[in-house]
Amino acid sequence: MAQFVAVIDRFIQASVDAARWLALPLVAILFLQWPLRDLVKAGSREANDLGQCLFALYVAVAVTAATRAGRHLAADTLAHHFAPGTRACLGRVLGLVALAPWAVFLLVTGFSALLSTLAQLEAFPDTSNPGYFLVKACASLLALLVLLQAIADILRRDAPACGAQEPCKAQEP
Amino acid sequence: MTPILGLLMLLGVALGAVATGLPVWGILIGVANLGAALAMLTGAIEPGIFFALPNRVVGLLESDLLQALPLFAAMGALLNRLPLADTLFRAGLGVSGGRPTGAPAAALMLGAVLGPMNGSVSANAIALTRSVEPALTRRHVRPADRIALIAVASTLGVLVPPSLVLILLGDAMMTAHTIALNSTGRIARIVNTQDVFRGAMLPAALFLGACLVIATVRGLRTRGTSTLRERLSPRDWITAGATLCFIATLLAGVASGAFYAVEAAAMGAVGLCLAGWLGGGLDGPRLRGALDDTIAMTGALLALLIAATTFTLVFRILGSDKLIASWMSAAPGGPLGIVLLGLGLIALAAFVLDAFEIIFVLIPIIMPPMLMRADDAVWVAVLTLLVLQTSFLLPPLGYALMMTRSAASAAAPLGAIAKSLAPFLIAQMLIVAAVIAWPALTHPGRSSQAIAAQPTASEADIQQRFQQMMPPPLEMPDLGPPKL
């Protein structure tokens, strides 16, 4: 079991480590939109579509990155009195009754749409630029990563679950 | 029965978040799961209706406006790692000539300057505490006054465009206004983020002016303090001047419509990166740290938004939004009465929810009925911003207050901080009252009659159309049941 959790952890961490660099091209592409639109007068829509793909991919991983970093917004008014074990237990319950079922629901109900968009490599409806299928697929990726993180947190025995966070210092987005 | 279930869900979120300390996004999703399961078990709702959820999540991922979130998060992370805020503050002190009133005024101006670049109140509070607190300490400003001043300064970005709170509220207002116009049959241009930016400018300037007066009067009382001059190198002066010019250009560009808020945020992030690289302050470890912060902060915000989307989907399917709308429509006092009721609800919610939770969860529920009666959406949006800003400062749970207290090097009793904050809060409330009394303050250069469209539907028509406008979200019936 510990090995299984370790494999999931490594996969998620590798995804987070890779995805964090996407912020740089995302900033660059969104920055270029204005000169492309108003000065070059070409390519701004392509930049916008590419930015959407990058943003969707970035966000799909970012939600789980926030969980692993313990950065989700939480009210710590009473919970700072709780023992670490209580907090870890609450975190596991959250994964079991909230996050995992929600992620499974998203994956299952979005599955046929995912297959359809991948099969036709759906383009952006407004511009016909390729890549819209990536945006749609990222919703499933997001749910998959949330599910894997919830499973790892539920099964983890040697540490408090990521869901039970430390006090909410510096957690305001 | 089912609409009441939605209200119980709202209560469950507030209680669950406070009692467990678990991430609010998880609580929102858990309560939504429970509400949906109960509704299906009792046969009140068909399960297929929830298949709209994946499309709603995709809708968030393809939102142009939300692309600003990682940009603001990146700016906040970079500001925390670059000495830019410190340079600006020391330049402000240098301009003041080291007078006792200079430090508080420079702190407030720094908050106003960094706010639009930063977007995040917490990042502002941390950056300002780091830059401003030592200088205030050297000038013998009391800990309670220091915390109050920094907390106020860190909220200035809420009103000054293009802040993150302002952008997200602008987006929520656009959706709510669309629903309201369709429900009432009124013909008016739908409010957008840029309208909210422009509307917020004069009230923001008034509040900043009032804060400067308060800080100056307070500084004059500490005349006994010796004058402390800051020594800046020519490079520091150039950096400070270039930064101010850059920010002024961004603000002017957004206000004039030359570029969108997302583009302005991207320019801010690129500007900070360039400043960091050229100044040698952004090395590999700092960049990696900033990127880690950026992805975690973006994820925290998006998780909250996705969870709120799930929650409000179930809430609307249960018909609870209609119940709230009917209750609100019974408020006495006409349009002003319903606006005041809505603002009161927001102020109450601010004691347990922060601004983003309010914008994502509460605004979509209570704003459409408010805008069905109140013609001037910009006015309502600016009032909402002012109430949100006040909520950041209200003891004991105000978010900026909590952040500043935790970041400050010296502790101060809450009572002393509250006393120090009182003049700022009174000024804030006077400005709220002024904006309520004179809506034209949110439309500089235009008369309110020219802005507002008159309702063309009766009260009964509004109710009927609202019921028709907001059916359970059925935009996804084409998905069909999953094929397993």
Interface residues (C-beta under 8 A of the other chain):
Chain A: V16 A19 R20 W21 A23 L24 L26 V27 A28 L30 F31 Q33 W34 D38 N48 G51 Q52 F55 A56 Y58 V59 A60 V61 A62 V63 T64 A65 A66 T67 A69 R71 H72 L73 A74 A75 D76 T77 L78 A79 H80 F82 R87 L90 G91 L94 V97 A98 L99 P101 W102 F105 L106 V108 T109 G110 F111 S112 A113 V135 K136 C138 A139 L142 A143 G163 A164 Q165 K169 A170 Q171 E172 P173
Chain B: A17 V18 A19 T20 G21 L22 P23 V24 W25 G26 I27 I29 G30 A32 N33 L34 F50 F51 L53 P54 N55 V57 V58 L60 L61 E62 D64 L66 Q67 L69 P70 L71 A73 A74 S120 V121 S122 I126 L164 A258 F259 Y260 V262 E263 A265 A266 M267 A269 V270 C273 R288 L291 D292 T294 I295 A296 M297 T298 G299 A300 L301 L302 A303 L304 I306 T310 V352 D354 F356 E357 L397 Y399 M403 S406 L479 G480 P482 K483 L484
